[in-house]
Amino acid sequence: MTTKHGRKAAIIGAGQTGATAALGLLDKGFDVTVYSDRNQRSLREDVPATGTALIFGQAQRAEASLGLTSYLEPGPTASGLSVRLVDGTEAGRPEVIAFDADFDGGTRSVAVDTRLKADDRLTQFQERGGRFVVEQVHPERLDGIAAEHDLTLVATGRSGLSSLFPVDASRTVYDRPQRRLLMLTVAGLGHGPDVFAHRGTAGAAHSAFSFITDQGEAWWGPISTRTPGRHGPS
């Protein structure tokens, strides 16, 4: 049962980070309000998928410490990796590294569409007494919200809010993105030992991670997603 201690918190942004923080603060006795520029249905149905859905043991334990489901059951999960490295600079493009290994300690990775996780957590948040406000928060509005709350967290960069938090050059050597990423979800593949069987005896129990030195890298693995078989914006 959530208790109230008179402390008020505001969270700007209702994605996975904002919704997770909201539940954690609610359980610590805060009176929590989440602000989003979209309603809950739009957050689930209209926002493009991200490529940050896969989590491992440490992240799973962090979620469990907040009393949140890690989605390990019913999955989908992977128990290890099937890794291949191709040297694209050599004639014949030889495969120079190849191995299949389980994760340490029986750890399983699990990938769930972050839109689904955020939606689940927003529902729990409101059922447990949290407030969800649909409002586009600009930098000028942020000061007013902060003045009304003991704690204000910004969990989105939309509406100009990212301009309030410049990059800390002491924490990174980069000033621009280093790669171009594409996420593609496909439907119809099974999860049995015959899937990816050509790569190793584990088959689909392992995610497939391929590196081609002159082209890039590719990760194949199971995911629970709202939009199977689609790519790009949903």
Phi, psi and omega in degrees: 000132179283134178251156181249130180242013180083001180268138183243137179230143175239140177234124179262113183115131186237030172281197182301318181295311181296316181293323179292315178298323180299316179294319179298316179291323177300317180289341176270008174096003179285149167272109193248135173237130176254130178252137177215148177278359177232152173283173187295321179297318181293324177299324181279320191262333191249348182273135178298153176291156175246168179260023185247032187275338187278128177230155182243195190304313184297315179293323177297319179293324177296318177295317181297326180295338176266006180076021183261147176291143178262356179067017177296331173240122009268011178101204008278149183232166173227143184261357181182194184233144169248108190248135176224138177236121180252130177274102182283354180270349183260149175299137181083353176048066185291150174273109189263341176224134177208122176205156175234128183212145174279154173291152181297145171065021180075014178298143174239138171275153179218137181236117177231131177315123183296337176294323179289319179296315179297320179296315177303315186286327174295321177297312178300317181302313181288324177296332182263013171104002178284157179254137180240119185243126176270107182202135176277113185264115176265166179306324181294327181281334186299319180299320179296318178296316181298325180292337183268356185229154177285331181218132176231125178247135176254114184243030177206154176252010183286166174058032177083002183293332180297335181292342180280348185232081181295155178297133176275103185298339180286348183254000180208148176262000185253148175239007178203162177301143183263346183216161170253130186244143175230132175248128180232126175250136180235152179246154173111342177284139176276186180238017183277178182293345180282339180282127185062022183296335180292344183267338182173169185290341181286339181057224184286356175293340177249141168287153181256126181235113184242134176243128173238113197301327183262004183233319183144206183220158181220139178239125175243130177192166182286147178212144171265114187226157179285333188233067179296141176084008178244160175222161181071198180301141182265000000 
